[in-house]
């Protein structure tokens, strides 16, 4: 499994872009592919087993540390 650390949200994201949150405290999105995307701050798995490059432009709120990451 490949792991990528996401970028920190800059605060200059497009107006109206709402962060995705985990309703259950686990990964926000889980699939059956080859790549995990990690919170930039605490390395929590925010996107689990997704296809590399498929999740771009998402603002993600970490359920562990509450920091915002963005997928590019």
MMTF fields as JSON, N, C-alpha, C and O atoms, coordinates in Angstrom:
{
  "mmtfVersion": "1.0.0",
  "mmtfProducer": "UNKNOWN",
  "numBonds": 287,
  "numAtoms": 288,
  "numGroups": 72,
  "numChains": 1,
  "numModels": 1,
  "chainsPerModel": [1],
  "groupsPerChain": [72],
  "chainIdList": ["A"],
  "bondAtomList": [4, 2, 8, 6, 12, 10, 16, 14, 20, 18, 24, 22, 28, 26, 32, 30, 36, 34, 40, 38, 44, 42, 48, 46, 52, 50, 56, 54, 60, 58, 64, 62, 68, 66, 72, 70, 76, 74, 80, 78, 84, 82, 88, 86, 92, 90, 96, 94, 100, 98, 104, 102, 108, 106, 112, 110, 116, 114, 120, 118, 124, 122, 128, 126, 132, 130, 136, 134, 140, 138, 144, 142, 148, 146, 152, 150, 156, 154, 160, 158, 164, 162, 168, 166, 172, 170, 176, 174, 180, 178, 184, 182, 188, 186, 192, 190, 196, 194, 200, 198, 204, 202, 208, 206, 212, 210, 216, 214, 220, 218, 224, 222, 228, 226, 232, 230, 236, 234, 240, 238, 244, 242, 248, 246, 252, 250, 256, 254, 260, 258, 264, 262, 268, 266, 272, 270, 276, 274, 280, 278, 284, 282],
  "bondOrderList": [1, 1, 1, 1, 1, 1, 1, 1, 1, 1, 1, 1, 1, 1, 1, 1, 1, 1, 1, 1, 1, 1, 1, 1, 1, 1, 1, 1, 1, 1, 1, 1, 1, 1, 1, 1, 1, 1, 1, 1, 1, 1, 1, 1, 1, 1, 1, 1, 1, 1, 1, 1, 1, 1, 1, 1, 1, 1, 1, 1, 1, 1, 1, 1, 1, 1, 1, 1, 1, 1, 1],
  "groupList": [{"groupName": "UNK", "atomNameList": ["N", "CA", "C", "O"], "elementList": ["N", "C", "C", "O"], "formalChargeList": [0, 0, 0, 0], "bondAtomList": [1, 0, 2, 1, 3, 2], "bondOrderList": [1, 1, 2], "singleLetterCode": "X", "chemCompType": "L-PEPTIDE LINKING"}],
  "groupTypeList": [0, 0, 0, 0, 0, 0, 0, 0, 0, 0, 0, 0, 0, 0, 0, 0, 0, 0, 0, 0, 0, 0, 0, 0, 0, 0, 0, 0, 0, 0, 0, 0, 0, 0, 0, 0, 0, 0, 0, 0, 0, 0, 0, 0, 0, 0, 0, 0, 0, 0, 0, 0, 0, 0, 0, 0, 0, 0, 0, 0, 0, 0, 0, 0, 0, 0, 0, 0, 0, 0, 0, 0],
  "groupIdList": [1, 2, 3, 4, 5, 6, 7, 8, 9, 10, 11, 12, 13, 14, 15, 16, 17, 18, 19, 20, 21, 22, 23, 24, 25, 26, 27, 28, 29, 30, 31, 32, 33, 34, 35, 36, 37, 38, 39, 40, 41, 42, 43, 44, 45, 46, 47, 48, 49, 50, 51, 52, 53, 54, 55, 56, 57, 58, 59, 60, 61, 62, 63, 64, 65, 66, 67, 68, 69, 70, 71, 72],
  "secStructList": [7, 3, 3, 3, 3, 7, 3, 3, 7, 7, 1, 7, 1, 7, 6, 6, 7, 7, 7, 5, 7, 7, 1, 1, 1, 1, 7, 1, 3, 3, 7, 1, 1, 1, 3, 3, 3, 3, 7, 6, 6, 6, 7, 7, 3, 3, 3, 3, 3, 3, 7, 6, 6, 7, 1, 7, 1, 7, 3, 3, 3, 7, 6, 6, 6, 7, 7, 3, 3, 3, 7, 7],
  "xCoordList": [0.853, 0.0, 0.89, 1.777, 0.651, 1.365, 0.688, -0.541, 1.474, 0.933, 1.454, 2.647, 0.538, 0.885, 0.369, -0.777, 1.217, 0.783, 0.142, 0.727, -1.067, -1.774, -1.144, -0.346, -1.499, -1.035, -1.93, -3.103, -1.369, -2.153, -3.044, -2.615, -4.283, -5.16, -4.596, -4.137, -4.628, -3.985, -4.918, -4.463, -6.216, -7.173, -7.591, -8.429, -7.017, -7.349, -8.089, -8.067, -8.746, -9.495, -10.717, -11.138, -11.288, -12.441, -13.586, -13.855, -14.242, -15.393, -16.463, -16.769, -17.013, -18.067, -17.565, -18.369, -16.256, -15.713, -15.794, -15.053, -16.688, -16.883, -16.025, -15.908, -15.426, -14.612, -15.454, -16.539, -14.936, -15.556, -15.131, -13.981, -16.067, -15.798, -16.216, -17.115, -15.561, -15.92, -17.098, -17.031, -18.178, -19.315, -19.075, -19.839, -18.023, -17.807, -16.406, -16.07, -15.6, -14.267, -13.18, -12.02, -13.532, -12.552, -12.217, -12.465, -11.651, -11.357, -12.619, -13.715, -12.451, -13.579, -14.106, -15.316, -13.195, -13.544, -12.685, -11.48, -13.303, -12.573, -12.999, -14.178, -12.033, -12.293, -11.447, -11.064, -11.163, -10.386, -9.271, -9.049, -8.568, -7.495, -6.135, -5.943, -5.195, -3.801, -3.147, -1.958, -3.886, -3.217, -3.984, -5.205, -3.256, -3.802, -3.305, -2.142, -4.183, -3.819, -3.919, -4.936, -2.855, -2.724, -2.887, -2.55, -3.407, -3.478, -2.067, -1.131, -1.922, -0.6, -0.037, 1.182, -0.889, -0.454, -0.179, 0.85, -1.09, -0.959, -0.836, -0.754, -0.823, -0.691, -1.881, -1.75, -3.026, -4.245, -4.654, -4.54, -5.127, -5.56, -6.932, -7.939, -6.957, -8.211, -8.911, -10.136, -8.141, -8.66, -7.971, -6.757, -8.711, -8.125, -8.352, -9.475, -7.27, -7.306, -8.034, -8.86, -7.723, -8.334, -7.359, -6.169, -7.879, -7.031, -6.155, -6.646, -4.883, -3.931, -4.386, -4.667, -4.455, -4.806, -6.296, -6.689, -7.134, -8.572, -9.285, -10.375, -8.705, -9.362, -8.644, -7.826, -8.938, -8.282, -9.268, -10.454, -8.749, -9.565, -10.517, -11.509, -10.224, -11.076, -10.48, -9.279, -11.313, -10.926, -11.395, -12.581, -10.471, -10.759, -10.441, -9.353, -11.379, -11.164, -10.811, -11.58, -9.658, -9.179, -9.992, -10.131, -10.534, -11.287, -10.404, -10.897, -9.111, -8.202, -7.716, -7.795, -7.213, -6.584, -7.345, -6.991, -8.387, -9.234, -8.552, -9.132, -7.343, -6.691, -7.316, -7.88, -7.204, -7.738, -6.603, -5.579, -6.822, -5.888, -6.609, -7.839, -5.835, -6.425, -5.713, -4.49, -6.511, -5.924, -5.738, -6.661, -4.54, -4.221, -3.864, -3.565],
  "yCoordList": [-1.183, 0.0, 1.234, 1.37, 2.118, 3.386, 4.393, 4.431, 5.213, 6.226, 7.601, 7.776, 8.577, 9.954, 10.877, 10.759, 11.8, 12.813, 13.949, 14.454, 14.349, 15.438, 16.777, 16.865, 17.813, 19.171, 19.813, 19.463, 20.75, 21.543, 22.49, 23.054, 22.667, 23.658, 25.038, 25.299, 25.915, 27.224, 28.304, 29.375, 28.032, 29.061, 29.879, 30.773, 29.586, 30.303, 29.39, 29.615, 28.356, 27.433, 28.163, 29.181, 27.651, 28.308, 28.545, 27.71, 29.672, 29.993, 28.924, 28.533, 28.47, 27.464, 26.035, 25.108, 25.836, 24.489, 24.067, 24.574, 23.148, 22.675, 21.437, 20.577, 21.342, 20.163, 18.905, 18.932, 17.809, 16.511, 16.021, 16.194, 15.407, 14.916, 13.46, 13.014, 12.736, 11.345, 11.282, 11.856, 10.59, 10.485, 9.492, 9.455, 8.693, 7.615, 7.615, 6.705, 8.612, 8.702, 7.934, 7.974, 7.235, 6.5, 7.274, 8.478, 6.6, 7.264, 7.885, 7.344, 9.02, 9.718, 8.945, 8.84, 8.409, 7.579, 6.325, 6.4, 5.17, 3.904, 3.168, 3.148, 2.57, 1.852, 0.582, 0.084, 0.068, -1.172, -1.039, -1.943, 0.103, 0.314, 0.3, -0.486, 1.144, 0.952, 2.076, 1.983, 3.139, 4.291, 4.817, 4.969, 5.091, 5.766, 7.209, 7.468, 8.143, 9.552, 9.946, 9.703, 10.558, 10.834, 12.309, 13.175, 12.59, 13.952, 14.529, 13.858, 15.764, 16.398, 16.566, 16.614, 16.656, 16.975, 15.737, 15.67, 14.758, 13.618, 12.258, 11.238, 12.218, 10.986, 10.028, 8.85, 10.509, 9.695, 9.412, 10.291, 8.198, 7.838, 8.46, 8.03, 9.476, 10.152, 9.504, 9.385, 9.089, 8.4, 7.042, 6.98, 5.968, 4.626, 3.814, 3.684, 3.282, 2.362, 2.943, 2.272, 4.185, 4.809, 4.745, 4.483, 4.985, 4.97, 6.215, 7.32, 6.049, 7.156, 8.236, 7.963, 9.474, 10.614, 10.809, 11.783, 9.916, 10.003, 11.007, 11.466, 11.349, 12.223, 13.57, 13.8, 14.446, 15.758, 16.863, 16.79, 17.891, 19.054, 18.875, 19.596, 17.915, 17.693, 18.35, 18.244, 19.02, 19.6, 18.611, 18.289, 18.132, 17.041, 17.453, 17.961, 17.238, 17.548, 16.256, 15.295, 16.243, 15.057, 14.826, 15.741, 13.61, 13.33, 13.198, 13.268, 13.008, 12.861, 14.216, 14.476, 15.084, 16.334, 17.6, 18.702, 17.439, 18.541, 19.515, 20.555, 19.221, 20.068, 19.791, 18.722, 20.768, 20.623, 20.313, 20.995, 19.266, 18.891, 19.045, 19.05, 19.17, 19.256, 18.286, 18.149, 17.61, 16.687, 17.435, 18.084, 17.341, 18.056, 17.072, 17.479],
  "zCoordList": [0.0, 0.0, 0.0, 0.842, -0.937, -1.008, -0.095, -0.02, 0.604, 1.498, 1.077, 0.829, 1.0, 0.663, 1.744, 2.178, 2.182, 3.134, 2.342, 1.384, 2.749, 2.088, 2.443, 3.377, 1.706, 1.979, 3.032, 3.164, 3.774, 4.717, 3.925, 2.918, 4.377, 3.757, 4.054, 5.166, 3.069, 3.199, 3.729, 4.13, 3.732, 4.088, 2.88, 2.999, 1.713, 0.481, -0.5, -1.71, 0.04, -0.801, -1.375, -0.826, -2.473, -3.096, -2.107, -1.243, -2.242, -1.399, -1.595, -2.721, -0.507, -0.563, -0.466, -0.361, -0.5, -0.377, 1.089, 1.931, 1.379, 2.748, 2.999, 2.125, 4.183, 4.462, 4.616, 5.197, 4.089, 4.307, 5.681, 6.085, 6.397, 7.75, 7.838, 7.125, 8.709, 8.948, 9.92, 11.007, 9.54, 10.45, 11.586, 12.55, 11.476, 12.443, 13.067, 13.825, 12.759, 13.356, 12.63, 13.04, 11.559, 10.764, 9.505, 9.439, 8.489, 7.228, 6.628, 6.767, 5.963, 5.363, 4.163, 3.963, 3.372, 2.218, 2.266, 2.509, 2.034, 1.974, 0.708, 0.357, 0.034, -1.202, -1.2, -0.142, -2.379, -2.484, -3.515, -4.32, -3.485, -4.451, -3.743, -2.816, -4.153, -3.757, -2.955, -2.648, -2.606, -2.001, -0.792, -0.837, 0.286, 1.463, 1.467, 1.159, 1.813, 1.945, 3.41, 4.06, 3.927, 5.351, 5.678, 4.871, 6.868, 7.387, 7.44, 7.875, 7.0, 6.986, 8.393, 8.56, 9.4, 10.757, 11.618, 12.291, 11.599, 12.536, 11.852, 12.536, 10.53, 9.75, 9.862, 9.53, 10.319, 10.337, 8.892, 8.037, 8.61, 7.253, 6.986, 7.548, 6.121, 5.777, 4.586, 4.571, 3.597, 2.42, 2.357, 2.16, 2.518, 2.631, 1.363, 0.875, 0.854, -0.293, -1.505, -2.124, -1.833, -3.008, -4.187, -4.012, -5.368, -6.563, -6.575, -6.345, -6.836, -6.851, -7.821, -8.988, -7.32, -8.146, -8.374, -9.016, -7.869, -8.136, -7.242, -7.585, -6.125, -5.158, -5.106, -4.216, -6.037, -6.095, -5.74, -6.062, -5.069, -4.76, -3.598, -3.49, -2.723, -1.558, -0.326, -0.074, 0.429, 1.709, 2.768, 2.838, 3.59, 4.528, 5.955, 6.228, 6.865, 8.275, 9.006, 8.992, 9.634, 10.332, 11.61, 12.423, 11.798, 13.015, 14.259, 15.385, 14.053, 15.197, 15.722, 16.923, 14.828, 15.272, 14.859, 15.277, 14.043, 13.559, 12.609, 12.296, 12.138, 11.142, 9.763, 9.525, 8.873, 7.521, 6.536, 6.502, 5.743, 4.684, 3.358, 3.304, 2.29, 0.957, 0.033, 0.068, -0.801, -1.783, -3.091, -3.583, -3.649, -4.897, -5.991, -7.114]
}
